[in-house]
Amino acid sequence: MKFNQFGRLDPDFATQVAELKQIHFLPGDWENTPPADLLSILFARCFPEVATASEITDREERILVNQDTSLAQLLAKKPDSITRAEFYTAALQLLDFIVADDFPDLDALQAMAKWQLPTVTADPLQGQDLVAAFYLLLATRGKNGQNFLDLLTSRGYFNGFFTASEQPHFVFFNGKSQAVFDTTKIIREVVYVESDLDTDQDGQRDLLQTTIFRPAETDQGLAVPVLYTANPYFRGTNDMAPVSYDVNKDLTPKVPNETQYGDIAYHHAQPLIPDGHTVTGETKSTTEKPVDPGIYSLNDYFLARGFATVYAGGIGTRGSDGIRTTGGPEETESTIAIIQWLHGDRIAFTNRTDGVTIKAWWCTGNVAMTGKSYLGTLAVAAATTGVAGLKTVVSEAAISSWYDYYRENGLVIAPVDCQGEDTDVLALDTFSRRKDAADFQRIKPVYDKMMADLKAGQDRETGNYNTFWDARNYRKHADQIKIDFVSVHGLNDWNVKPRNVEQLWNKLRDLPINKKIFLHQGKHIYMNNIQSIDFTDMMNLWFCYELLDVANDAPAVLPNVTVQDNAVPETWHHYTDWSEPTTPRTQYFMSGDGLQEQPPKNEEIVSFQDDGTPLFLASDQNAHHWESLLMSRQTSVYEHTRKLFLTPEFTKDAYIDGTITVTLQVAVNQAAGQISCMAIDYGQEKRLKADPSVLQAKGQQLGYGWAVDDVKEFQLEKTPSEFHQIAKGHMNLQNRHTPWQNDALTPGQFVTLHFALQPTEHHILAGHQLGIMVYATDMGMTVRPSTAATYELDLNASQVEVPYRR
């Protein structure tokens, strides 16, 4: 176990004392309290679930401070101090570590150091040193990944915290908001925000169903900020199979063109907006309750800490008007309409029919957006509009350009495990209005036209970048981002591939905003419940700074770049930047002997076959199994369909930082062709799994008697593996200049391809080799031609550039 803790503050002692008094942990007259009494009082605070002295003693009797003495026995002697070793032996048990399992030798100080848990240096502990030790303990992470004050909170520490005469308010400790809000009385309500859209063409503005969860304390006058998640899946999904595409087809030759970007650039035209709905009155009370719960445990964590959470599916989802456009400008407008209402700039109704409006009177007007995948994507889209009220975004695994999700360099490229999906398929999936039969029947002609427009605009025949995709490229408007920004992405995410976050990061780099990025070793996942890193604490620090104006210096405290190491478990590095254009690059040349740093002389032309589709279709059709066979250096039935080039074994560890680029001189014996390229780490090693394991089901309590989450961690494989895919990339031979220009391709003629693989951050261990594999059909992502083709590589003009962190 290792516990990285980037969100913990180290305030001066006066601040520590003030905060401890504020949470009623430290007696007001502590300086005049006899040392033995102070020691007993502070330990007694660690058992909020009991009320009597005898019950506290019973709990203390269960905790050892050394081989022969319990905490109760120690305190019964009325000592003036406690040794550092005794204090941390008790502290680890308070943090839920098990002596018999975790530190059976009772060497607490060694265990604390090994697990990277902080300690004070004073020995023995008394007076100010004792107070400082307890402050640090409250901010220290326990075995389930949460800090000790969170553990105490889940056991009732803040129950009855406010007196009857007090107004409810936020309580901060170590720069973070605490779970002092009554989660048994959460107010749940639904409103209908009026948009400036009429996407279902019924002559009325689209109403957007919006679900709100807010602390009951807002009814007592407390104004709170909002965590808003735009979630197209919130009200249900549909079966996508009816419109999924068959990818078992030959690649189609494209007609050469001279298209320039200006020819296909999207220019937004504001449609005519119908008059608003008739207003018959105004109220502060809603009439409808939500039927769906919240879906994101990070939002639930903050709801207990005073941040309201809001979910809205947007246009085309059940309960709302409109139709889905899969990332189109209308979805961006639908997303920011909710923010505008929360900020006081738009009206909402209590229901769809009565015309009674309601304001977000309980909201401060400050909004943050959260969410993963499509949810995080809409947060990115909203940020590029500069909408008032949006203060920050935490986007996880988000798309920044839909072309980079469904296409690549002139090819139709599927997200992993989603062969045959496209924008129209996803539109069907999220068009949950379809579940209400009469509602769907009324707008079916408009829906059918929308599906036809999506099918035509996405252009699966060429895979080219066009006006349709340009309208769905949020990076075009990145210069409009005025808010502080947090991005999270998995380095093994082949659903929303890492180019989406890297290209957005490149846009954010020079903007005058605070920006942070987290790169984990997972796939398409959330990271808020990973044991080895304090993501929730960091986001607590961040949201308090951004939404509540807490002077906790979060932008300076949190690292700019936090990266999980792929080779060393529970290890997170922090850097000032990632994938900088100025990162030094090592050039490797392809040769018959592998990858070498010296230019080759008179290298041969090598060839490989692209004829694996019939074999793949006759087998289990498992793209992951196929990929493993392709990468293996052992004899494989697919070996003839690739060319693999290996570096010598690394003599010392190296860190790839950013984007590997390849230059290939290639020919194919047909008028159409596709090239795929993969970077692979070779070497027998127990590697981190890309899916974190559950260490403790429902092991994280997000408040008192409130929501729970599993504790997870990335663990090593039980047996060594031969290889790990680092990155991959694809290109259509006819799009060797731009994804919108088609060049002629003559069979047998060599052409030069220069393209980037997906960006990464990868630790290569000494003794391992870096492999670059060149092949054509990617069974999991590209179309699968049935017609065999022969590809040739001229090794005299084929090379790779790899950026290494120095």
N, C-alpha and C positions, 0 to 999 in steps of 0.2 A: 504494500500500500504506500502511496505517496499522495499528499494533499497539497496541490498547488493553490495558493490563495493570493489572487491579484487584487481583490476588492477590499482588503482590510486596510483601515487607516491606522496611523500611529500618532494620535493627538498628544499634546502635552498633558502633564499631570492635572493641571487645573481643569482642562476640558474633560478629562476622564472622570474626575470627581463630580463635575456638574452633570455629566450624562448619567452616571451611576445614581446620583440623587434623583434625577428626573424620572428614572424608571423604578424608583423606590427600592433599589438594591442596597445602597449605602445609607446608613443612618445619617440624619442631618447633623448630629453632634458626634460623628465618628471619631474626631480628633480627641475628644474627651472621654471616649469609651475605653474602659480597661482593655488591654490587648487581648486577654483571654476571652473576654466577652465579645469583642469584635470578631475574633476568629470564629467563634461559635455562631454568631449572627450571620456572617457571610456564608458559611457552609449551610446554615439552615435555609437560606434563600434558594438553595439548589434543589429543594424538594417542594415545589409549589402544589403538588397533588395532595399533600397532607397538611393538617392544620394544628395539631397538638404537639407539644414537646416530646411526648412519648413516641408518637409516630415518627417524628424526625429522628429521634435516637434510634429507632428501629431501622430506618433507612441507613443511617450512618454506621450501624453495626454490620451492615452487609458489605462495607467498603474497606479494603485493606489499605494501610499506608506503608506497611513493611511486612515482613514474613510473619511477625508475631502479634501485630497490633491492628485493630480496626480503627476507623476514623472516630467512632464513638468512644472507644477506650482512650484514644489520644486526647480528645477534647475533654473527657471527664477529668483529666489531670490538670485542667486549667492552665495550659502552657501559654507563655507570652509570645511564642513564635512557632513556626512549623518549618522544618527543613525543606529545601527546594525539592529534594528527591521524594519526600513524603507528600508534598503538595501535588506533584505531578503524577505520582502513583494514584492518588485519589482522583485527580483531574481526568486521567485517561478513563477511569471507570465511569465517571460522570458523563464522559463523552461517548459512552456505550461500547468501549473496547472491553473485550473479555480477557481477563488475566490468563486463564487456562489456555485460551486459543491464540491470543495476540502477543502477550509478553509474559510468558510463564515464569521467567526468571525475576520478574518484578523490577527490571531495570527500566524504569519509566523514562529517564532522561535519554538513554540510548534509543528507546523506541520513538520518543518524540523527535529526535534528530533524524532517525531513519525515515520516518514518515513525513518529515518536513513541517512538523507542527511547531509553532513558535513558543518560546519560553522566556521568562525574565531571568536575569543572571544573578540577582541578589540571593544570598544564602547566609543565614536563615531568612524567612519572610515574616515581616511584622511591619506595622505602621504603614507608611506610604508604599513600601515595597509589596506588602500584602494586598493593598487596594489595587495597585497596578497589576498584580498577578491575576486578580479576579477580573479586572477589566479585560485583560488580554484573553483570559479563558472564555469569557462571554462572546468574544469575537473570533474564537478558534473553532475550526470545523471538526465535527464529530465523525464517527465511523460511517454514518449514513450520508455524509457530504454536507450536512447543514451545520451552521454554527451553533454554539451552545445556547445562546439566547433563543434561537429558533426552537431548539429542543425543549427548553423550559416553557416556551410559549405553547407548544403542542401539548404540554402537560398542565396548562392552566395558569401560567405565571401572570398573565395580564387580566385574568378574570376579576371583575369588580375593581378594575384599576382606577376608573374615574369615580369621583364622589358625585353624589346626587346634584350638587350645586355647580359642578363643572360643565362647561360646554364641551362637546366632543371635539377632539383635535388630533392631529398627527403627532406621533411620538417618534423621535429619531434617536438612534444609537449607532455610534461608529459611522455616521453619515448616511444611515439607511432608515427607511420607514419600518416600523414594527407592527406586528399583527395584533393591534389593540381593538380592532373593529369586530362587532358582533356578527359572526357569519351565520348565526341561527336566524337572523332577521333580514337577510339580504332581500332587497326589493327587486322584483323581477317584473319587467313590463315591456310592452311592444308599442312602437309608434310607426308612422308611415311618413317618411321624408319625401317631400315633393321635389322632383328633379327638374332640370331644364331639357329633358329628353322626351321623345315620343317614338321609341324604337319599335313599338308594336303597331304604330300608325293607326291608332284608334281616335285621333283627334284630341287626346287628353295627355297631360303630362304624366310620365311614368311615376308611380308611387313606389317607394322602396321600403319594404318591411325591415324594421330595425329592432333588434333585441337588446335590451339593456339589463345589466346586473349592477346594482349600485348599493353601497353601504346604507343601512337604515339611518345612520347618523346624518345623512344628507337631508332627511326630513326634519332634523333638528337645527338646520341652518348651516351645516358644514358644506362648503363647496369643494368638489374634488375634480382632479383631472381624469382623463379617460385613456385606457388602452383599447384601441379599436382594431379589430381583425376583420378585414373584408374577405369573406369566405364563400366562394361560389358553391361549395359542397354542403353548406350548413343545413339546408332544408332537404337534403337527399340527392341521390344521383340515379341515373338511368343505365340500362344495359347498352353498352357501346357496340356490341357485336354486329347489329344490323348494318352499320355503316363502315365497319373496319375494312381496310383495303388489303387485297392480295398482293404480297410483295414478291411472289415467285414469278418473276418476269424478267425479260432481257432489258438491258439499259438501252434507251432510245437515242439514236444520233440526233443532235440538235442542229438547227439551221444556223449557220454563222450570222453574226450581227455586229453592229458597231455601236451598240447601246452605251450611252454615258450615264453617269449617276443622275445628272439633271433631267434626263428623260423619264426616270422612274421615281423621282423624289415625291414624297407625299406632301400635299399642302391642304391643311384642314379648312373646310368650308363650313361655317356655322349654319346648320339647318334652321328653318323656320320653327319657332317654338310656340305651341298653342298657349292660349291664356291659362292662367293658373286655375286650380279648382276653387269652387265657390267656398268662401269662409262664412260660417254661420255663428261662430263664437270662439272663445278661448278658455282654456282650463289649465290647471296644474296637475290634474289627476288623469291617469290612463284608464282604459277600460278593458284592455286585453292583456293576458298573461302569455308568456312564451311556452311553446310546447317542446322546445329543444334545449338541452343543457349547454353550458360552455364546452369547448372542445380542446382547450390548450391549458395545460397545467401551469405554465408560467403566468398566464392571465389569472388563473385561480389563486396563485401565490400572492399576486399583487392585489387582488380583490380583498383579501384578508388584511391587507396593509393600507387600505383606503383609496385605492385606485379603482374607479368604476371600469367595467369591461363592456364593450359593445361589439355585437356581431351583426353583419349584414351580408346577405348573399348577393345583392345587387340585381341588376336588370335580368329578367328571364328566370329568376329563381322563385320557388313556391312562396306565395304570399305577396310577391312584387309584380309590377307590370314589366313590360318590355321583353326583349329577346337577348340571348347571349351572342357575343361577337368575337369571343376568344381573343382577348387582348387588344381589341380595337379601341379607338378613342372614346367610343360610347361607354365602355366599361370603366375607363379612367374617370370620365365625368360622373358616372354612377357612384364610383368609390368616393370621390371628394365631396359629393353632395352631403354625405353623412357628416363629414368633418365640418362643412359649412353650417349645418344645423347645430352641431355641438358648439360651434364658435359663436352662434347667434346671428348668422348671416342668411338663414334659409328657414322656411316654415316646415312643420311636420303636423300630421293629423293624428288624432287618437285612434281612428279607424278609417276604413276605406270609404265610408258612405256618408257620415254625418257632418262633415265639414268643420269639425271643432279642432282648432289648432292647439298645439302645446309647444312650449319652449323647453330647452335643456337648462332649466333654471337652476339645477343642482350642480352644474358643471362650471369649472373655472374658465372654460374655453380653451384649455391646453390639452392637446391630443398627441399621443404617440401611436404608431401603427406597429403591429406585430404579426407574425405568421410565417409559415413555411410553404414553399412551392408556389402554387397559384396564389395563395394568400400573401406570401411575401412579395410576389411579383406585382400585385396590385398596390402594395405599399411603395415599391419602387416607382411605379407609374404615378402615384399620387404625389410623391416627393418632387417629381420633375415639373409639376404644375405651379409650385410656389404657393399653394393654397394657404390662406390665413388660418391660423389655429394649429396646424400641424407643426409640432416642435421637434420631433425626432422620429426615426424609423429604426426598427430592428428587423431586418429582412433576413430570412433563413432559406437557403437553397432556392433563391429567387431567380426568375428569368429577367434578364435586362434587355434582351432582343429575342423575339419569338423565332426569328430565322435561326438563331443559334440553338434553339430547342428542337426544331423539326427539320432543319436543313444544315448543310455545311458545304461551302465551296462548290455550289452547283449540283449537289446531290441531295436526294431525299434521305434523311438520316433519322431513324427512330430513336426516341429515348429508350433506355434499357428496358427489356421485357414489355415493350409497347409497340412491337412491329405491327404496322397497319393502322396506327393511330395518326390523326392529323387534326387540324383546327376544327373541321366540321365534326369529327368524331368526338372531340372534347366538348364541343358546343352541345351535342346531344347529351353527353354525360351530365353536364351541369344544368341543362334546361329542365329544372325540376317543376316548372309550371305544368309540364306534361302529365304530372301525377294527378292533377285535378282535371277530370275529363271534359267538363263543360267549358272550363276556362281555356283549355288547350284547343277545343274545337273552334272557339271563336277566333282564335288568332292563327290557326293552322296554315292558311294561305301565306301569311307573312312569315311564319316560321319556315315553310317550305322554300320560300324565296331566299331567306337568309341562308339556309343550308346550301342552296344552289350557288349563291354569291360566294360563300366561303370556299366551296369546292372549286369554283372557277379561279378565285383570287389566289388560293394557295398554290395552284399550278404544280401538281405532282408529276406532270409529264416532263418538265424541264428541271425542276428543283432550283430554279434561278431566284435570285433576290429581285423583287419587283416592288411596285407601289404598295401592294397589299402588305408585304413584309416591312416596308419602310414605315408604314403607319403604326406598326407594332414594335418599333425599335425605340425604346425609351431612352437609350443612350444619346440619341440625337438632341435631347432636351436636358441633358445632364447639367448644362451650365445654369439651368434655372433652379437647381437644388440649392436652397439657402439654409437648410437645417442641418444639424449634426446627424451623423449617419453611422449605423452599425450594420455590418454584413457578417453573415455566418454561412459557411459552406463546407460540405464534405469533399475531401480530396479523392474519395472513391465513389462520388456521386455520378453515375452515368445516366441518371434521369435528367436532372437539370445539370448539365455538364459545367465544369469549373470555368470555362471561358466566360460564362455569363457574369460571374462575380469578378473575375480578373479584369475584364474589359470595363466594367463599371468602376472598379477600383482605380483603374488608369485615368478615368474621367474625374473621379473625386480627388485624386492626388493633389492637384494644384488649386482646388477650390478653397476659399477662405472659410472653411468649416472644420469642426472636429470630426474625425472619422476613425473608426476602429473596424478591424476585421479579425474574425476567428475562423481558423481552418482546422477542422478535425479530421480524423482518419476514417470516418464513417461513410455510409452511403447517403441516402435521401432521408435524413433523420433530424429530429430535434436534439439539442445537446444540453438542455437545462437540468437534466437529472443524472449527469455523469459524475461519479464519485470523486474523481481526481481533480476536478476544477470547479471553482466557485462561481459558475456562470450566473446563478440567480443573485448572489451577492453583488456581483459586478453590475448586473442590470438594475438592481435596487439602487446602487450608488448612482448609476447613470440616469434613471428616471427621476430620482429625487432632485438631481441637479437640473435636468431639462424641464421637468414639469412642475416642480415645487420650489424651485429657486433656492435649494439648500446649498450653502457654500461649502461643499465637500471636495471641490477641486477634482471632480471625476475625470475630466478630459486629461488632466496631467497624471492622475493616479493610474488609470487603466492603460495598458500597453497599446501602442498603435496596431501591432500585429501580434496575434497569439496563435501559435501553430503547434499542433500535437505531433510529437515524434512518432514515426511509423515503426521504428526499430526498438525503442526503449519504452516499455510500458509506463503509463501514468506520468509521462514527461511532456511538459508544455514549454516551448521556447517563446520568448518575446523579442520582437525586432521593431525597428523604426519603420520598415517598409517591406513590401513583398513585390516580386516581379518587376523590379525597377528596369527601365529601358537601358540604364547604364551598367547593369550587372555584367561582370566579365564573362565572356563566353569562350568555351573551348571548342575548337573545330576538329571534328573527326572525319576522316575520309574512308569511304567504303572500299574494301578490297577483298580479294580472295582469302586473305588472312583475317578478315574481320574489320574492326574499326581501329584505325591508327591515326596518330596525330601528324604524321608526315605525309605529304602528297604522294599518291601512288604513281608508278611509272608503267605505262603500257599494260594497264589492266584489261581484263577480258570483258566481253559482254556476256552477262549471265541471263538466264531465263527461268520463268516459272509458269505453271499452268493455272488457269482459273477454271476449274471443272468440278468443284466440290459440291455444287448444289444438289445434283442427283443423289450423291452419297448421303448428304445431310438430310434430305427429305426421306430417304429410305431408312434412316436411323431413328433415334429418339427425338429428333428435332429440338434438342435442348441446346440453345445458343451458348450457355455457360460451359457445358460439356465440350462442345465444339471448340470454344476458345481455349480451354485447357489443353486439349489435344494439339491445337495449333501452336501454342506457346512451348510445349514440352520439347526438350532437346532429345528425348528418346525417339526412336523410330515411330512415326505416326502415319496413319493413312492419309493425313492431310499435309505431310511434309513437303510434297512436290508443289504445293500451292503457295509456298512462301519462300522468301530469302531472308536468312537471319545473319546478322553481323554483330559480333561481340567484341567488346574492348578486352584488353588483358585484365587480369584480376587487379582490383584496386589495392594499392599498398597502404592506404590509410582511408579513414572515413571521409565521405564527401556528401555535400548537401546540394541537390538540384533546387534552384530557386527561380521559378517562373516557367517560361515557355521554351520547349525544345523545338527547333525549326529544322526541317529537312529540305534538301535540294536534290531532286532526282532527274536524271536524264532517262526517259522511259519511252518505250514504243509498245504498241499493241497491234495485233493482226486484224483489227476490226475498226469500223468508223466511229465507235463509241468505246469509252473505257473509264474505269474508276480505279483509283489507287487508295489503299489503306496503309497506314503505318502505325506501328506500336512501339513504345519504349517499355522495356521489361528489365526488372531487377532479377538477376540469376544468382543463386547461391543457396545451398541447403540451410534453412533457417526456420525456427519457429517464429512465425510472423503474427502481427496483430490481426485479429478478425475484423472484418469491415462492419459487422453487426455487433454492437455492444451486448454483453451478457447481463441478465438480470441477477444482481447480487442479493437483493432483498425485495421481494414483491411487496408493493405498497409500503415501502420502508421510509418514505419521506412524508411527514405530516406538514401540510402547507399552512396550517393554522390550528386552532383548538377545535377539535371535533369537526373538522372541515375536510376539504379535498385531500387526496393522497396521490402519490406517484411512486413508481418503482425506482429503486436505486440501481443504476447500471454502470458498467465499465467495459472498456475495450480490453479484452484478454488475449493472451497468446494462444495460437493453435496448440493442440496437445502433441502433434507430431510435426516434424519439420516438413516444409514444402520446398519445391525446387525453384519456384519463380513467383513473381508478383507483377502484375501489370501496373505500370506507372502512369502512362498516358497513351492516347491514341489520337489519330486524325485521319481525315478522308478528303479526297479531291476528285472532281470530275476532270478528266483530261481536256475537256473542251472549255473549262472555266479556269484556265491557268493564269489568267490576268486578273479578272474580277469575277465575283459571283453573278454579275448581271450581263457580262459579255461572253458570247459563244464564239470560240475560235474553231476554225476548221481542223479536223483530225483525219489525216490520211493513214490508212492501214500501213504499218511497218515504218512510219516516219517517227524519228525521235523528237520528243518535245521536252522542254524543261519545266518541271513543276517546282514551285517553292511555296511551302505552306507550313503552318504552325500546328503542333500537336496541342492537346488540351494542357493548360498550365498546371503546375504542381508545385509542391514543396516535398522533397523526398530525400531521406537519409539512406545513402548507400554505404553498407558496412565494408570495412577492409576485407579482402578476400572474395568479394562479390564481383560480378561483371555486369556492365550495362549492355543490354541487347537492343538493337534496332531491327525490327521485323518489317519487311515490305511484302504486302500481299494485295489482293484485289477485293474480292467480295467479303464483306463482314456479315456473317449470317444473322447476327443480332441487330444490325442497324441499317445496312444498305439493302437495296433490292438484290434478289438472288437470281442471276441469269442461269438459264438452263443450257445456253449455247456456250460451249467451251471456248476459251480464248488463251492465247499465248502472249505473255508480257516479257519484254526484254529490258534490262537495266545496263546502261553504260557506266561501269564503275569508275571510269576516268573523270566523270563529271557528276558524281553523286556523293553528297556529304551531309553531315549533321552538325548543328551547333547546339551546345548544351550550356546553359547558364549555371554557374556554380557560385554558391554563397561563399564569400571569402572571409 
